[in-house]
């Protein structure tokens, strides 16, 4: 099977130019170029502009020339350069006053309707911002750290250690039985009727495939087959809430007995395609939005794109 494509948060339209992050002269030249653009990020969101076309379409990031920014180097991270040579930066702001006259869109809400360039910029900006917020102090000695490498590392002046953005691998999987039904679960904190695929973090010293088998059994009691083909990798996408990389799989179960803990997973059910379609049309089941790799895993099993009104509701917040 071909890998999943067009995953909403795996898109990008810029070259990260990582080889230049330690070149302070090159970064300064890009920052001083009036053609370079800067966006703001705060609380997993950024200011947006609407074209007024369609229902939610035509949304783009609100950016300005770097010449209009008075940000300090400590508060800015370099994001990359597009094929036209325009460079992009993000300013990490403590609140949304810098664009008080703009609507702000959170990544979860607008990530699926941004173009490739803006989606990639916002995902990276949110990931870096989440990391910065949680790593102001050195984990070794507790001293305040300093931004380095154009926002991609932090240096401790106390013990001289360097720290880099963290990414936590997580597996997310659609489990199928011998009747080709899909296993979907509802987290304990979710509303009634909200279902998705199972997921969990990879343990230290554990392979991703082993994590698929372990997490499915822990969350549902279902056992995944031991053959290599029983766990099939299909693609990945970043999920910066706060710092995950989601590795997507289809997996084959050896049985259908379900035993959930009633807390982390409140309920789990097997669905045929017909049963899922009927429940979604009736409104008794709602699925993850298109921004999630879970949605694509379900659609891959279902055989095609699912209607938008089968999704859990989203709202763009100011």
Secondary structure by P-SEA (a helix, b strand, c coil): ccccccccccccccccccccccaaaaaaaaaacccbbbbbbccccccccccccccccccccccccccccccccccccccccccccbbbbbbbcccccccccbbbbccccccccccaaaaaaaaaaaaaaaaaaacccccccccbbbbcccccbbbbccccccccbbbbbbbbbbbbcccbbbbbbbcccccccbbbbbcccccccccaaaaaaaaaaacccbbbbcccccccccccccccccbbbbbbbbbbbcccbbbbccccccbbbbbcaaaaaaaaaaccbbbbccccaaaaaaaaaacccccccccccccccc
